[in-house]
Amino acid sequence: MTLLTEKKVGKIVAENFRTAKVFTEFGIDFCCKGGVKLSDACSTRGLNVEEVVGKLEVIMQVADQSPYQEMSLSQLIDHIVSVHHKYVEETIPALKFYLEKIERVHGDRHAELSQIREEFFAAADALTIHMKKEEFILFPYVKAMEDAKENNFPLSKPHFGHIENPIAMMEEEHDTEGERFRRIDSLTQSYTPPADACQTYRVAFSMLQEFEQDLHTHIHLENNVLFPKAMMLYSDLNQ
């Protein structure tokens, strides 16, 4: 713990931008006052340094490498919700805050920031609704299908008709968000901050890039692993 507490806050964020979310949570300024050591920043704000370090260490851990193809449908759904849906829900507030801040401070010199903010805010709203439709409609039915198969009992028809219907809708919405992030990628020049970018500016672009990367994995798991298996299971149960 000693090594991390002696590091300057700005350096910690520069080495791992994900830590910015922790500093924002505790009200630690990593941008304008990033030149202070973590221990001093915590002392100034009356924070428990061990608690802050604990959260930073969680953020710094290596991502899970689960064998997705070997998972049951229920396990895969739980993974998608607990990892990717949770990531989206937890990252949106911080990214909205950073994008609004850099537009306010740098928007007069970088007009594209307004469009970047608009695109991301639209994505945030759409993804929030999209994930709830999955969590409350499609995913429960997929789990019910798996349960019916394992326990050999009949399953009633869903209100949405064939399972192709909600899956097609989810895939269409995936395409919409994929296209939206291609526009964001273009507007940010592949998430490359300009020469006059402050730390918050750089963090926002890095977080946007990570958000897109996570979205790619998220969509891949659904479109290419979960949905095809769910379609096969539906066909088995309705022969």
Secondary structure as UniProt FT lines:
FT   HELIX           2..5
FT   HELIX           9..15
FT   HELIX           17..19
FT   HELIX           20..25
FT   TURN            26..27
FT   TURN            32..35
FT   HELIX           38..45
FT   HELIX           49..60
FT   HELIX           68..70
FT   HELIX           73..79
FT   HELIX           80..85
FT   HELIX           86..106
FT   TURN            107..109
FT   HELIX           112..133
FT   HELIX           134..138
FT   HELIX           139..151
FT   TURN            159..160
FT   HELIX           164..187
FT   TURN            188..191
FT   TURN            195..196
FT   HELIX           199..220
FT   HELIX           221..226
FT   HELIX           227..237
//
